[in-house]
Amino acid sequence: MKLKKSIAAKDIQTYKLDESKNLTYTPISGDVAIFEIIETGKHETIQSDSKRNVGIFPGDKIMACFADRYATSQFEGYIPTEPTIMLHILGAGGAIGIVKSKNWALKDIEPTVVKLVGYCCDENNKIINSKFYNKPKSSFTGHVPNNAKIILSIGSTMDSGKTTTAAFLARGLKQTGKKVAFIKFTGTSYTKDKDFVFDCGADVAIDFSDMGFPSTFMCDKPELLDLYQSLLNSLEAEKPDYIVMEIADGLMQRETNSLLKSTEFMNTIHSVIFSCGDSLGAFYGIQYLKELGVTPAAISGRFTMSPLLIEEVIAHSAMHVLNIDQLMTGEYNNLFISQSLQVA
């Protein structure tokens, strides 16, 4: 049966299979292995290295990566802390671990179960790790290619509208005739978000998986900052004028919260757009960000689908509220590009 390679393992071209480590080695994030599908559940497909979603069936073999996952509307899952044979698919991009919790909407849906067949090793019999595999790694300096203005898209929660906001903002910025890049900096491997922003008009769209990260959940701050610099440096030849960047999930999510509190990171950001699902999320989010010394240039997100919620937010805050139609016209570009964010 043909091996099905997940997008998380896309850069692995040659390897040898080692089954001898299965019962003695404790994996780390990015370790690449071959798994057999035992029982399908939530995930009946994986995104392949060609970006096509391919069906998976019991008995199939897939190449994927160990990774942690944080997804409030999906699975919370972790890499096992001891050698483990039976595991779960945590994300369709090829993240493998053990589910710890799941959203109540999935109460009757079990994760897809896989069995570790063996680790993918190099010519020195070392387990291949996808992170920065054949990719240039840069130490964080804060250098931004072409002195591009970085506009950060953040949200109150998962599914608050961050990616849609970023995509239509990128489309609006293209009305200026300038070059626009998109970075999805954190999350779990799956290319849908960056592909959508590219389709909306960004000249180039990249994400953490382009540096071999199957997930950024549980990365420490130095590793995140080096990943960030590596992604920025990969855009050097593109000479972008604007970089729209998304960081995943909500303000309280581990990595998002750490980055928002990082002076080094925030000093690279020119302006911020904040997405919310409802008016209370907007009000608390604005207050919380201001406590961090961050004032969004505007707010948007799922709540702007409702004229009533827009009216509530405008009536009780001094913020600019923009829906996707307003973002994509470019009429409000000046909110994001005229004044630089002042970080306390």
Buried (B, 14 or more C-beta within 10 A) or exposed (E): EEEBBBBBBBBBEEBEEBEEBBEEBEBEBBBBBBBBBBEBBBBBBBBBBEEEBBEBEEEBBBBBBBBBBBBBEBBBBBBBEEEBEEBBBBBBBBBBBBBEEBBEEBEEEBBBBBBBBBBBBBEEEEBBBBBBBEBEEBEBEEEBBBEBBBBBBBBBBBBBBBBBBBBBBBBBBBBEEBBBBBBBBBBBBBBBBBBBBBEBBBBBBBBBBBBBBBBBBBBEBEBBBBBBBBBBBBBEEBEBBBBBBBBBBBBEBBBBBBBBEBEEBBEBBBBBBBBBBBBBBBBEBBEBBEEBBBBBBBBBBBBBEEEEBBEBBBEEBEBBBBBBEBBBBBEBBEBBBEEEBEBE
